[in-house]
Amino acid sequence: MTVRRVALLTAGGLAPCLSSAVGGLIERYTEIAPEVEILLYPDGYAGLLEGRGTLVTAEGRAQAGRLHAFGGSPIGNSRVKLTNVKNLVERGLVKEGDDPLKVAADQLVKDGVDVLHTIGGDDTNTTAADLAAYLKTNDYDLTVVGLPKTIDNDVIPIRQSLGAWTAAEQGALFARNILNETTSNPRMLIVHEVMGRHCGWLTAATAKAYHDQVRLDDLAGKFAPALGLDPRRFDVHGVYLPELEFDIDAEAERLSKLVDELGGVNLFVSEGAGVSTIVAELEASGAEVQRDPFGHVMIDKINPGAWFAKQMAGKIGAEKTMVQKSGYFSRSAAANPQDLRLIKSCTDLAVDAALRHEGGVIGHDEERGDVLRPIEFERIKGGKAFDTTVPWFVELMESIGQPIGAVAASH
């Protein structure tokens, strides 16, 4: 079957790849199949359900390359789960009694779409999987090709999600300024809260990137210890992830000694670390725990970093505590060169697969020898745990003096 028209949508939270991925898809189609029309659905699946697609013009095709220099999404995102009928009715996206999957499928047919490109994380692509299964079961002649974006880097079985490298780099840039606050008060506790609901990869990679700046890269050798500018005070002193359990009293004893010696400590904490404990405490007190359309706890409503800081501050005798979050800063950045190369390889393959009507999510398949391929939708899952035994993380923990023996994997 000839591909005459394709559609693109971006969904879920932002990541430093959405604009570039949209631009890359448009460029690739223009390069090898210029006759294929390209439809853009604004605001993710919401735009699809409401039938608000618009065609890319010749002028738009000519400008597609400009998108690589921008963060965010030029066509807008939303969090929509096509199987959460109640939520979609409440939001006015479908009518009572409608099947959202059928509404989406019929809209694609009405719009003359042969291939739908979804650009999003595990929620977006599991929703795409629901739609792809519905299309196949109900004999719609449509193909869905997904691209994996998530700064958490937690999509099974994809080795590296688009945008995650950039987010770690940007989180380190954020830390570079924020951790100057360690000089603003004696006995300072700074908690740098990093995004990562279930997976600690981003927190670990951000801490590693910042630590390398202080110890090995552009800041190394530029400190002035004799004048009080000691690199040890500006370094990472603790990393806490959802995959790790730790003895808070033992950690407090270790950190207290550092506060005594250096005047403060800097902790990198994944927003998912301790969430189960916080939720249990809130629910036991009768408080309502808010959740998004996918059933996830709305982490920004419970402030894990603040909770973590409160637990630690008294134990280490902190005189002042500061909690800073790098998530929205890092996820809104434009893709760095490393991610741009990954995006290019994935968008090129996505178009090639679409023209063959081969559906799936494009990524390096960890369960198939890390080959870049369209991965079957039914194999896509979220919540991949970070492997805390990888050498670079073990080396980081040893370098900052956080005992590996005091940290045990909980997964």
Secondary structure as the mmCIF struct_conf table of DSSP 4:
data_model
#
loop_
_struct_conf.conf_type_id
_struct_conf.id
_struct_conf.beg_label_comp_id
_struct_conf.beg_label_asym_id
_struct_conf.beg_label_seq_id
_struct_conf.end_label_comp_id
_struct_conf.end_label_asym_id
_struct_conf.end_label_seq_id
STRN STRN1 ARG A 5 THR A 10
BEND BEND1 GLY A 12 GLY A 13
TURN_TY1_P TURN_TY1_P1 PRO A 16 CYS A 17
HELX_RH_AL_P HELX_RH_AL_P1 LEU A 18 ILE A 32
TURN_TY1_P TURN_TY1_P2 PRO A 34 GLU A 35
BEND BEND2 VAL A 36 VAL A 36
STRN STRN2 GLU A 37 LEU A 40
TURN_TY1_P TURN_TY1_P3 PRO A 42 GLY A 44
HELX_RH_AL_P HELX_RH_AL_P2 TYR A 45 LEU A 49
TURN_TY1_P TURN_TY1_P4 GLU A 50 GLY A 51
STRN STRN3 THR A 54 LEU A 55
HELX_LH_PP_P HELX_LH_PP_P1 VAL A 56 THR A 57
HELX_RH_AL_P HELX_RH_AL_P3 ALA A 58 GLN A 63
HELX_RH_3T_P HELX_RH_3T_P1 ALA A 64 ALA A 69
BEND BEND3 GLY A 72 GLY A 72
TURN_TY1_P TURN_TY1_P5 PRO A 74 ILE A 75
TURN_TY1_P TURN_TY1_P6 LEU A 82 THR A 83
HELX_RH_AL_P HELX_RH_AL_P4 VAL A 85 GLU A 90
TURN_TY1_P TURN_TY1_P7 ARG A 91 GLY A 92
BEND BEND4 LEU A 93 VAL A 94
TURN_TY1_P TURN_TY1_P8 GLU A 96 GLY A 97
HELX_RH_AL_P HELX_RH_AL_P5 PRO A 100 LYS A 110
TURN_TY1_P TURN_TY1_P9 ASP A 111 GLY A 112
BEND BEND5 ASP A 114 ASP A 114
STRN STRN4 VAL A 115 GLY A 120
HELX_RH_AL_P HELX_RH_AL_P6 ASP A 122 THR A 137
TURN_TY1_P TURN_TY1_P10 ASN A 138 ASP A 139
STRN STRN5 THR A 143 PRO A 148
STRN STRN6 LYS A 149 LYS A 149
TURN_TY1_P TURN_TY1_P11 ILE A 151 ASP A 152
STRN STRN7 ILE A 156 ILE A 156
TURN_TY1_P TURN_TY1_P12 PRO A 157 PRO A 157
STRN STRN8 ILE A 158 ILE A 158
BEND BEND6 ARG A 159 GLN A 160
STRN STRN9 LEU A 162 LEU A 162
TURN_TY1_P TURN_TY1_P13 GLY A 163 GLY A 163
HELX_RH_AL_P HELX_RH_AL_P7 ALA A 164 ILE A 178
HELX_RH_3T_P HELX_RH_3T_P2 LEU A 179 THR A 183
BEND BEND7 SER A 184 ARG A 187
STRN STRN10 MET A 188 VAL A 194
BEND BEND8 ARG A 197 HIS A 198
HELX_RH_AL_P HELX_RH_AL_P8 TRP A 201 ARG A 215
TURN_TY1_P TURN_TY1_P14 LEU A 216 LEU A 216
BEND BEND9 ASP A 217 ASP A 217
TURN_TY1_P TURN_TY1_P15 ASP A 218 GLY A 221
STRN STRN11 ALA A 224 ALA A 224
HELX_RH_3T_P HELX_RH_3T_P3 PRO A 225 LEU A 227
TURN_TY1_P TURN_TY1_P16 GLY A 228 GLY A 228
STRN STRN12 LEU A 229 LEU A 229
HELX_RH_AL_P HELX_RH_AL_P9 PRO A 231 PHE A 234
BEND BEND10 ASP A 235 ASP A 235
STRN STRN13 GLY A 238 TYR A 240
TURN_TY1_P TURN_TY1_P17 PRO A 242 GLU A 243
STRN STRN14 LEU A 244 PHE A 246
HELX_RH_AL_P HELX_RH_AL_P10 ILE A 248 LEU A 262
BEND BEND11 GLY A 263 GLY A 263
STRN STRN15 GLY A 264 SER A 270
TURN_TY1_P TURN_TY1_P18 GLU A 271 GLY A 274
HELX_RH_AL_P HELX_RH_AL_P11 VAL A 275 ALA A 284
TURN_TY1_P TURN_TY1_P19 SER A 285 GLY A 286
STRN STRN16 ARG A 291 ARG A 291
TURN_TY1_P TURN_TY1_P20 PRO A 293 PHE A 294
BEND BEND12 GLY A 295 GLY A 295
STRN STRN17 VAL A 297 VAL A 297
HELX_RH_AL_P HELX_RH_AL_P12 ILE A 299 ILE A 302
HELX_RH_AL_P HELX_RH_AL_P13 PRO A 304 ILE A 316
TURN_TY1_P TURN_TY1_P21 GLY A 317 GLY A 317
BEND BEND13 GLU A 319 GLU A 319
STRN STRN18 LYS A 320 LYS A 325
HELX_RH_AL_P HELX_RH_AL_P14 GLY A 327 ARG A 331
TURN_TY1_P TURN_TY1_P22 SER A 332 SER A 332
BEND BEND14 ALA A 333 ALA A 333
HELX_LH_PP_P HELX_LH_PP_P2 ALA A 334 ASN A 336
HELX_RH_AL_P HELX_RH_AL_P15 PRO A 337 LEU A 355
TURN_TY1_P TURN_TY1_P23 ARG A 356 HIS A 357
STRN STRN19 GLY A 360 ASP A 365
HELX_RH_3T_P HELX_RH_3T_P4 GLU A 366 ARG A 368
TURN_TY1_P TURN_TY1_P24 GLY A 369 ASP A 370
STRN STRN20 VAL A 371 ILE A 375
HELX_RH_3T_P HELX_RH_3T_P5 PHE A 377 ARG A 379
STRN STRN21 LYS A 381 LYS A 381
BEND BEND15 GLY A 382 GLY A 382
HELX_LH_PP_P HELX_LH_PP_P3 LYS A 384 PHE A 386
TURN_TY1_P TURN_TY1_P25 THR A 388 THR A 389
BEND BEND16 VAL A 390 VAL A 390
HELX_RH_AL_P HELX_RH_AL_P16 PRO A 391 ILE A 400
TURN_TY1_P TURN_TY1_P26 GLY A 401 GLY A 401
HELX_RH_3T_P HELX_RH_3T_P6 ILE A 404 ALA A 406
STRN STRN22 VAL A 407 ALA A 409
#
